[in-house]
Amino acid sequence: MPARFWRGGARNENASKAVCRALWYIQAVTKYCGPSERRMFDAPHVFDSVIAMGRRARIALLIDTSTTWGTGLIEGIAEYAHEREDWQFVLGPRGKYDRSLLPAGWGGDGVIARITHQDLADQLITLGLPAVNVSWYRFGESAIPRCTCDERAVAAMAAKYFVDRGFRQFAYCSSSIRPDYVDRFGQEFVTILERQTYRCHCHSSNWHPDSIMPPASEFERLVTWLRGLPKPIGLLAYDSVEARRVTEACEAAGIHVPHEVAVLGGEYDFLSCTISRPQLSSIDHAPRRVGYLAAQLLSRMLAGESPPQEPILVPPDRIITCQSTDTVAVSDDLLAAAVQFIKQHSHEKLQVSDILREVPISRRALEKGFRKMLGRSPADEVRRIRVDNAVQLLCDTSWSMPRIAKVVGFARPELLTRAFRRELGTTPSEFRKCHLRGQRANGLVPMNQNAGERTSRLQNRTTPTNRQSSTR
């Protein structure tokens, strides 16, 4: 047996014990073999296979590093690899709209990619590499499995969000920089509203972009469209980039956000949401969970399993509410005052009689107005706001259930669980477990800064005793 294999295996610090044992076994057996058997063990492919047992798999990540979605995906992939695998990642800085391809002659083992153009899909299919697509684009779908956020579930979450806040007029603004994308997300949003007999006004761009900046004529066309919309209206934009364009156009048109146009970004991006004025509400697509599951799928494929026939679609986490939707579309001033009072005092032991003392309206008129404008009773609205506040704390802190229940206004944790099941169809514990997959849960979970102001207000509702205990 060539001595270089054994010496290399024994001295290689990265070689596993299993590889060393296999090489030792081959060396021992060949001492007692005849010439023909020894030649069989000397065959290069035998030693290459053994050495490969200890080699780290090389995984290419063709994912942008410039957005919250892209970095979240990478964090989830890395989390899975650190827990279950020993992968070597090939990753470089890239923008969201870069046309990525593998370099010629790349000799890696697998790929996780945003496959946003046909050339990349064709390259991966030709190479025959195990690959997972984490994009809404469906290039190569018949040969490359997808694992991504469920775009139809995102649309449903957005529609429910606006309807629950009293909106009965809706608009959708598609992406201006995705000319090759079939907008199933926007189509689903419109379809869901039409099923509820609501009309949705839609805006799409008429230009094929050569850069991120649209021409002045396109911006003016958006301003004109916004001026012509009925008010108040709930507007869903394809993503936070497009939502920021909408808020800028609203400012140019003299339209108030959120009271005339409430703007929701279809995909959360920290930078776009933060620099927008007002700061943007947006939908959290759970990128870390998507990345974790995509890595899990690739691991199974590397182990020889066949890829699934259907895509793995992950539901969105939540809507991060900020200033751009911080309103309720209620035309009656007294009812609007009642809604505002509930928002400000939902964490207290609140009764309908407390609302009536604050707002000069009869109980019958209050109940009837809530049913007509919001489709629920005042008590239902109190519960909805408490559950919404609990969702923020479950995502942004590691507080215990009793503490969260107390801060948002429930006397006992069981009441929080009951309300959570009624509103969201799951328990607080199950929701948190799902949200935190792939995230560290030591102390406070790193908080989305856009949600920080709201969470801070909720945290300040803690009693002095709780504040002291939380600093120990």
C-alpha positions, -999 to +999 in steps of 0.1 A: +000+000+000+014+035-008+027+049+024+015+084+016-022+075+022-015+062+058+009+090+067-014+116+053-044+102+071-026+099+104-011+134+103-042+152+090-057+170+119-090+173+101-093+135+095-119+118+116-112+088+138-133+068+115-110+076+085-079+067+106-095+034+116-104+026+080-069+033+068-053+013+096-076-016+087-066-015+051-029-013+060-033-043+084-052-064+059-028-058+030+000-074+051-016-108+046-029-103+010-014-118-021-002-095-050-036-094-068-056-086-036-030-060-026-034-043-060-071-041-054-065-021-022-039+000-039-064+012-064-066+050-061-104+051-059-104+030-027-082+055-009-099+085-024-132+071-011-118+066+024-102+100+025-135+116+013-151+102+045-132+128+064-135+157+039-158+186+047-186+190+022-183+222+002-216+240-001-221+271-023-245+297-010-257+318-040-277+341-018-275+379-015-258+394+016-274+428+013-309+422+026-325+410+058-340+381+039-307+370+025-287+373+057-315+356+076-314+326+052-276+323+057-279+324+095-305+296+094-283+275+071-253+280+093-273+272+124-283+238+109-248+231+097-233+239+132-258+216+148-259+186+124-232+189+097-195+199+091-199+219+060-175+243+044-194+273+029-185+291-003-200+325+001-191+360-012-207+394-009-234+399-034-264+422-041-300+410-043-302+415-081-268+401-090-270+373-116-252+346-098-235+316-114-211+289-102-175+295-114-164+272-142-149+239-129-163+244-094-159+211-076-182+214-046-209+191-033-241+211-031-258+244-036-284+265-018-294+294-040-319+321-049-324+309-085-337+341-101-328+334-137-329+305-162-291+304-168-284+294-131-311+268-132-297+253-164-261+253-150-272+234-118-292+209-137-263+203-161-238+198-133-262+174-115-254+189-081-278+185-052-294+220-050-322+238-032-339+270-044-350+294-017-366+320-040-402+327-051-389+323-087-396+289-101-368+284-126-359+247-129-387+237-106-392+203-122-356+193-113-346+216-084-367+215-052-378+247-036-379+257+001-392+292+007-418+313+024-454+306+013-462+336-008-500+329-007-499+327+031-481+360+032-508+375+010-535+361+033-518+375+064-517+410+048-553+409+037-565+398+072-543+425+088-560+453+069-595+440+073-590+435+110-581+472+112-613+483+096-601+489+061-626+483+033-606+499+005-574+483-007-545+488-031-515+468-042-482+481-057-461+455-075-423+454-077-407+478-102-374+459-104-385+422-109-396+421-146-393+383-149-413+375-118-448+361-121-465+380-093-485+353-076-482+372-043-501+402-056-526+380-075-534+361-043-539+393-023-564+406-049-581+372-051-586+370-013-601+404-012-624+397-041-637+367-023-648+390+004-664+414-022-637+440-018-621+458-048-583+462-049-567+490-069-534+478-085-503+497-098-475+482-119-445+498-135-442+503-172-405+503-174-378+476-176-352+489-150-316+492-158-309+505-123-324+506-088-335+542-094-367+546-114-370+575-139-387+607-128-417+600-151-424+567-133-423+584-099-448+610-112-471+583-125-470+567-090-479+600-074-508+605-098-521+570-090-519+576-053-538+609-055-566+591-074-571+564-048-602+565-024-592+573+012-586+559+037-571+529+021-548+500+031-519+496+006-498+465+003-465+469-015-445+439-029-416+445-005-402+471+018-382+487-011-414+493-030-432+504+002-406+531+008-411+543-028-448+546-019-443+566+013-419+589-006-446+594-033-472+600-007-451+628+008-447+643-026-484+642-032-493+656+003-510+624+014-508+615+050-494+581+060-510+562+077-543+580+082-551+584+045-529+556+031-517+529+054-486+513+038-475+477+045-443+462+030-448+427+018-413+416+029-394+429+059-360+445+053-344+463+082-327+490+063-356+500+041-380+499+070-357+520+092-348+548+068-384+553+057-404+581+072-427+571+087-410+538+096-426+509+077-447+480+089-438+448+071-442+411+070-415+388+086-410+359+061-391+338+088-359+336+067-339+319+095-365+291+096-365+288+058-327+286+057-326+260+084-352+238+066-334+244+032-301+231+048-319+201+063-333+193+028-299+196+012-284+173+039-309+146+031-302+149-006-265+147+000-272+115+019-288+100-012-325+108-006-346+118-036-358+155-036-395+161-026-420+164-055-437+194-038-420+226-026-415+231+012-435+262+019-429+279+053-456+302+067-446+338+075-439+347+112-458+379+118-464+414+108-440+439+124-463+469+130-447+504+129-459+539+121-469+534+085-500+513+095-505+526+131-541+535+125-576+520+124-598+529+095-630+541+113-648+571+099-670+577+130-651+600+154-666+585+186-658+550+175-623+561+165-618+575+200-630+543+215-606+523+195-577+546+205-587+543+241-586+505+239-552+506+223-538+528+251-554+508+280-556+472+267-529+461+292-552+472+321-582+455+336-605+470+309-643+467+308-667+481+283-679+505+311-644+520+312-647+529+275-682+544+280-669+566+308-642+580+285-662+582+252-697+599+252-716+571+234-742+546+245-734+509+250-757+499+222-742+524+197-707+513+207-715+476+202-734+482+169-707+505+156-679+481+163-698+453+146-704+474+115-670+490+112-646+462+125-668+431+124-662+424+161-673+435+195-653+459+218-643+429+239-630+411+208-609+442+199-594+442+234-584+405+230-570+411+195-548+439+206-536+419+236-527+389+215-509+412+190-489+427+218-481+392+231-468+382+197-443+410+197-430+400+232-428+363+223-407+372+193-386+400+208-379+388+243-373+356+263-398+365+290-419+337+306-455+332+297-468+344+331-449+377+327-461+382+291-497+375+301-495+400+329-479+428+308-504+426+279-534+425+302-544+389+309-549+380+346-536+344+341-514+326+315-543+303+307-564+332+295-535+342+272-534+307+258-571+305+253-571+339+235-541+329+214-558+297+202-589+316+193-570+344+173-541+324+158-550+287+161-519+278+181-505+283+216-480+309+227-454+282+234-458+266+200-457+300+183-424+310+201-408+276+194-416+279+158-403+315+156-371+308+175-360+278+154-324+286+144-322+316+168-303+319+202-327+320+231-302+331+258-314+362+276-331+386+252-335+375+217-319+401+193-347+425+186-358+439+153-351+476+158-383+486+140-402+467+166-381+481+194-401+512+202-433+492+205-417+464+226-401+490+248-436+505+256-448+470+265-418+463+286-424+496+305-457+482+317-439+458+340-445+465+377-416+479+398-412+445+414-408+428+380-383+454+369-362+447+399-363+409+394-355+412+357-322+430+365-308+403+388 
